[in-house]
Amino acid sequence: MRREGKDLGMGYRPSGFPFPVRAPRLYGDDDSEFGSIRISENVIAAIVRKYVLEVEGVVRFAVGGAISGLAEMVGKHTTENCIAVELDADTVRISVHLVLRFGSHIPDIANSVQEVVRSRVEEATGKRVTRVDVLVQDIEELPVADWDTTNQRSSADVHSQR
């Protein structure tokens, strides 16, 4: 299987990502008398995945490539190549590829995503987030039937809160 992007010797770099994506690594030098604490890049990605989708105006993570496109067509959404995490001993850099709601003010949503990611990752891990890159890869207009114009939310969101 051929992947887009280039290998810089440090890991695979998907097109558009500012740094390479590597196999998940564990970081942390938090040793105590009880043992050590290590945090995987997968944990950071899971935190990002959960909270980014809660930001108003974010439709979904952008997927790319043939395999991801086929998975999306059969209803399986994957965020594997949509979140990149660079984790060092005490700092984290994160990059996300997103699809936003058509008609939204893109800079406001991107700023909200950056703030949410920074605060939630720092809160959960104790690591300082030094950078959150947001790539808006597409915008989508929600179908009229799925959109509640009264309170600016999709009908799926309204029904899930009942």
C-alpha positions in Angstrom: 0.0 0.0 0.0 1.4 3.4 -1.0 0.9 6.3 1.3 0.8 10.0 0.3 3.3 12.3 1.9 7.0 11.8 2.5 9.1 9.8 5.0 11.5 12.0 6.8 13.2 9.2 8.6 11.2 10.0 11.7 7.9 8.6 10.5 5.2 9.0 7.9 4.1 12.5 7.1 0.6 12.7 5.6 0.1 15.5 3.1 -0.7 18.7 4.9 0.6 17.7 8.3 3.3 19.9 9.8 5.2 17.1 11.4 5.6 13.3 10.8 3.1 10.7 12.2 4.9 7.9 14.0 3.8 4.7 15.6 2.4 5.5 19.0 5.1 6.2 21.5 5.0 6.5 25.3 6.3 9.6 27.0 6.7 10.7 30.5 9.4 10.8 33.1 7.0 11.0 36.0 8.7 8.5 38.3 7.7 8.3 41.8 8.2 5.9 44.7 5.2 3.9 43.3 6.5 3.6 39.7 6.4 5.5 36.5 3.6 7.2 34.5 3.7 7.1 30.7 1.2 8.6 28.3 0.7 7.3 24.7 0.1 9.6 21.7 -3.1 7.5 21.2 -4.4 8.9 24.5 -3.8 12.4 23.4 -5.5 11.7 20.1 -8.5 10.2 21.9 -8.9 13.4 24.0 -8.7 15.5 20.9 -11.2 13.3 19.0 -13.8 13.6 21.8 -13.6 17.3 22.5 -13.1 18.7 18.9 -16.4 17.2 17.8 -18.2 19.1 20.6 -17.1 22.5 19.2 -20.1 24.2 17.5 -19.5 24.4 13.7 -17.3 21.3 13.5 -19.1 18.7 11.3 -16.5 15.9 11.4 -12.9 15.1 11.0 -11.7 15.2 7.4 -10.7 11.9 5.9 -8.4 11.4 3.0 -6.9 8.8 0.8 -8.6 5.9 -0.9 -8.9 3.5 2.1 -10.4 6.2 4.3 -12.7 7.3 1.5 -14.0 3.7 1.0 -14.5 3.3 4.7 -16.5 6.5 4.9 -18.7 5.3 1.9 -19.6 2.2 3.8 -20.4 4.2 7.0 -17.2 3.6 8.9 -15.6 6.9 9.8 -11.9 6.9 10.7 -9.9 9.7 12.3 -6.6 7.8 12.1 -5.0 10.2 9.6 -6.9 13.3 10.8 -5.1 13.9 14.0 -1.3 14.1 14.4 0.3 14.2 17.8 3.9 15.1 18.5 4.6 14.3 22.2 7.9 15.2 23.9 8.8 14.8 27.5 6.8 17.8 28.7 5.2 19.3 25.6 2.6 18.4 23.0 2.0 19.6 19.4 -1.2 18.7 17.7 -2.6 19.0 14.2 -6.2 18.3 13.2 -7.9 18.2 9.7 -11.5 19.2 9.9 -14.7 19.7 8.0 -16.8 22.7 9.2 -20.4 23.7 8.7 -21.0 25.8 5.6 -21.7 29.4 6.6 -19.7 29.3 9.8 -17.1 31.9 10.6 -14.0 29.7 10.0 -11.5 31.7 12.1 -13.8 31.7 15.2 -14.4 27.9 15.0 -10.6 27.2 14.4 -9.8 29.4 17.4 -12.3 27.6 19.5 -10.9 24.2 18.5 -7.4 25.4 19.4 -8.5 26.6 22.8 -10.6 23.5 23.6 -7.8 21.1 22.5 -5.1 23.0 24.5 -7.1 23.2 27.7 -8.5 19.7 27.6 -5.2 18.0 26.8 -3.3 20.1 29.4 -6.0 19.4 32.0 -6.0 15.6 31.3 -2.3 15.0 30.9 -0.4 17.8 32.7 1.6 18.3 29.5 2.0 21.8 28.1 0.4 22.1 24.6 2.7 24.4 22.6 0.9 24.3 19.3 -2.5 23.3 17.8 -2.6 23.5 14.0 -6.1 23.4 12.5 -6.5 22.6 8.8 -10.0 23.2 7.5 -10.1 20.8 4.6 -13.7 21.2 3.6 -17.1 22.7 4.5 -20.4 21.0 4.3 -23.9 22.3 4.2 -26.2 20.2 6.4 -29.4 19.0 4.7 -32.5 21.2 5.5 -34.2 18.2 7.2 -31.2 17.7 9.5 -31.0 21.4 10.5 -33.0 23.2 13.2 -32.8 26.9 12.2 -34.3 28.0 15.5 -31.4 27.0 17.6 -28.7 26.4 15.0 -28.2 22.7 15.7 -28.8 19.5 13.7 -31.9 17.5 14.5 -29.7 14.6 15.5 -28.2 16.8 18.2 -31.6 17.9 19.4 -32.9 14.3 19.6 -29.8 13.0 21.4 -30.4 15.5 24.3 -33.9 14.3 25.0 
